[in-house]
Amino acid sequence: MIRKELTAVVRKSFGKGPMRRLRAAGNTPAIAYGGGKEALPLQFETKVLFQELVDLQGRNAVLTLKIDNGSERHVVVREIQADPVRDTLYHADFQEIDLDKEAVFTVPLEFVGKAKGVDFGGIQVIENNTIQLKGQPLSIPDSCQIDVRPLAIGDKVTAGQIALPQGASLVSDADTVCVTISAP
């Protein structure tokens, strides 16, 4: 799993007007919640937050928030709100996680190579492009690779056949088909 650090400032103003002024000053409001603690309103420098979140889009990542009050929180991104017209960040939600507790994560699948069956006229059909894994956050991979090169027409790869790193276990049904090479 990817790890990144971000610096944040505790936000003291609330409401529509103060949030507009905050955004106009180049900052983005956010909130960090969970972990049995009270929700913490934060603000980030928009440019820095945007660059970090674009880099992490669609990937599992643990962010360490270095907060100006001296505390530190380990979080995952739960929701990002953006203005669709101006393509700017509007708000971000972060959920605190415990790095020592197991949790369930959705992990994308990467299909590597060109199947042997495709060379002979077959069609590669991706049935599922994600699987669910359980484990401590830092033992969960960014993605799982499936080498499709040896697959012939009629072959398939199920979730149970995917090689998993140590410390991660499969939550998805092992018989779930991920990719097949079907006849034309």
C-alpha positions as CSV (number, residue, x, y, z in Angstrom):
1,M,0.0,0.0,0.0
2,I,1.2,3.5,-0.8
3,R,2.2,5.8,2.1
4,K,2.3,9.6,1.9
5,E,2.5,12.5,4.3
6,L,0.4,15.6,4.2
7,T,0.5,18.7,6.4
8,A,-2.8,20.1,7.6
9,V,-4.0,23.0,9.7
10,V,-6.9,22.7,12.2
11,R,-9.8,24.7,10.8
12,K,-11.5,27.1,13.2
13,S,-14.1,28.7,10.9
14,F,-17.3,27.1,9.7
15,G,-20.2,28.0,7.4
16,K,-20.8,28.9,3.8
17,G,-19.2,32.4,3.8
18,P,-16.0,31.5,5.7
19,M,-15.6,28.4,3.4
20,R,-15.8,30.5,0.3
21,R,-13.1,32.9,1.7
22,L,-11.0,29.8,2.6
23,R,-11.2,28.5,-0.9
24,A,-10.6,31.9,-2.5
25,A,-7.4,32.1,-0.4
26,G,-6.1,28.8,-2.0
27,N,-7.1,26.4,0.7
28,T,-9.5,23.4,0.8
29,P,-11.6,22.4,3.8
30,A,-11.6,18.8,4.9
31,I,-12.5,16.6,7.8
32,A,-10.9,13.6,9.5
33,Y,-13.1,11.2,11.4
34,G,-13.2,7.7,12.9
35,G,-10.9,5.9,15.2
36,G,-13.1,6.5,18.2
37,K,-12.1,10.2,18.2
38,E,-14.1,13.3,17.6
39,A,-14.2,14.5,14.0
40,L,-11.4,17.0,13.3
41,P,-12.0,19.9,10.8
42,L,-8.9,20.6,8.7
43,Q,-7.7,22.7,5.9
44,F,-5.1,22.0,3.3
45,E,-3.3,24.1,0.7
46,T,-5.3,23.3,-2.4
47,K,-2.4,23.0,-4.9
48,V,-0.5,20.5,-2.7
49,L,-3.6,18.5,-1.8
50,F,-4.7,18.3,-5.5
51,Q,-1.3,17.1,-6.6
52,E,-1.2,14.4,-3.9
53,L,-4.8,13.2,-4.5
54,V,-4.5,13.1,-8.3
55,D,-1.5,10.8,-7.8
56,L,-3.5,8.5,-5.5
57,Q,-6.7,8.5,-7.5
58,G,-8.3,5.0,-7.5
59,R,-5.4,3.5,-5.4
60,N,-5.2,2.3,-1.9
61,A,-3.1,4.6,0.2
62,V,-2.4,5.4,3.8
63,L,-1.9,9.2,4.4
64,T,-0.2,10.4,7.5
65,L,-1.6,13.8,8.3
66,K,0.9,16.0,10.2
67,I,-1.4,18.4,11.9
68,D,-0.2,21.9,13.1
69,N,-1.3,21.1,16.7
70,G,1.5,18.5,16.9
71,S,-0.7,15.5,16.4
72,E,-0.5,12.9,13.7
73,R,-3.3,10.8,12.2
74,H,-3.2,7.8,9.8
75,V,-6.1,8.1,7.3
76,V,-7.5,6.8,4.0
77,V,-9.3,9.0,1.5
78,R,-13.1,8.3,1.8
79,E,-14.5,11.1,-0.5
80,I,-13.3,13.9,-2.6
81,Q,-15.7,16.6,-3.8
82,A,-14.7,18.7,-6.8
83,D,-16.2,21.5,-8.8
84,P,-17.0,19.9,-12.2
85,V,-16.9,23.2,-14.0
86,R,-13.7,24.7,-12.7
87,D,-12.1,21.3,-12.0
88,T,-11.0,22.4,-8.5
89,L,-11.2,20.7,-5.1
90,Y,-14.2,21.5,-3.0
91,H,-13.9,19.3,0.1
92,A,-12.2,16.1,1.2
93,D,-13.2,13.4,3.8
94,F,-10.5,11.3,5.5
95,Q,-11.2,8.2,7.6
96,E,-8.8,7.4,10.4
97,I,-7.5,3.8,10.4
98,D,-5.4,1.8,12.8
99,L,-2.3,0.4,11.1
100,D,-2.3,-2.6,13.5
101,K,-5.9,-3.7,12.9
102,E,-7.0,-5.8,9.9
103,A,-9.5,-4.2,7.5
104,V,-11.1,-5.1,4.2
105,F,-9.8,-3.3,1.1
106,T,-10.8,-3.3,-2.6
107,V,-7.7,-3.9,-4.7
108,P,-7.6,-3.4,-8.5
109,L,-6.4,-6.1,-10.8
110,E,-3.8,-5.5,-13.5
111,F,-3.8,-7.9,-16.5
112,V,-0.3,-8.3,-17.8
113,G,0.6,-9.4,-21.4
114,K,-1.4,-10.7,-24.3
115,A,-3.0,-14.1,-23.9
116,K,-1.9,-16.9,-26.2
117,G,-5.6,-17.6,-26.9
118,V,-6.1,-14.1,-28.2
119,D,-3.3,-14.7,-30.8
120,F,-5.4,-17.6,-32.1
121,G,-8.6,-15.6,-32.4
122,G,-10.0,-15.8,-28.9
123,I,-11.4,-12.8,-27.0
124,Q,-10.1,-11.7,-23.6
125,V,-13.1,-11.0,-21.4
126,I,-12.5,-9.3,-18.0
127,E,-15.2,-10.4,-15.7
128,N,-13.9,-8.6,-12.5
129,N,-11.3,-5.9,-12.3
130,T,-11.1,-5.8,-8.5
131,I,-10.9,-8.2,-5.6
132,Q,-11.4,-7.7,-1.9
133,L,-8.5,-8.5,0.5
134,K,-8.3,-8.5,4.3
135,G,-5.2,-7.6,6.2
136,Q,-3.3,-4.9,8.0
137,P,-3.3,-1.7,5.8
138,L,0.4,-1.8,5.1
139,S,0.3,-5.5,4.0
140,I,-2.3,-4.8,1.3
141,P,-0.8,-4.4,-2.2
142,D,-1.5,-1.4,-4.4
143,S,-2.7,-3.8,-7.1
144,C,-2.6,-7.5,-7.9
145,Q,-1.2,-8.7,-11.2
146,I,-2.5,-11.5,-13.3
147,D,-0.2,-12.8,-16.1
148,V,-2.6,-13.7,-18.9
149,R,0.1,-14.7,-21.5
150,P,-0.2,-18.5,-20.9
151,L,-4.0,-18.5,-21.2
152,A,-5.5,-20.4,-24.2
153,I,-9.0,-20.3,-25.6
154,G,-11.4,-21.6,-22.9
155,D,-9.0,-20.8,-20.0
156,K,-9.9,-18.6,-17.0
157,V,-8.4,-17.2,-13.9
158,T,-10.3,-17.1,-10.7
159,A,-9.7,-15.0,-7.6
160,G,-8.4,-18.0,-5.7
161,Q,-5.6,-18.4,-8.3
162,I,-4.2,-15.0,-7.7
163,A,-0.9,-14.8,-5.8
164,L,-1.3,-12.7,-2.7
165,P,1.4,-11.1,-0.6
166,Q,2.1,-12.4,2.9
167,G,-0.3,-10.9,5.5
168,A,-3.2,-10.5,3.0
169,S,-6.1,-12.9,2.7
170,L,-8.8,-13.2,0.1
171,V,-12.3,-12.0,1.1
172,S,-13.9,-12.3,-2.4
173,D,-15.2,-15.7,-3.3
174,A,-12.3,-17.9,-4.5
175,D,-14.4,-19.1,-7.4
176,T,-15.1,-15.6,-8.7
177,V,-13.9,-15.5,-12.4
178,C,-11.6,-12.5,-13.1
179,V,-10.7,-13.1,-16.7
180,T,-11.6,-15.6,-19.4
181,I,-10.4,-16.3,-22.9
182,S,-13.5,-17.1,-24.9
183,A,-13.9,-18.5,-28.4
184,P,-14.8,-16.0,-31.1
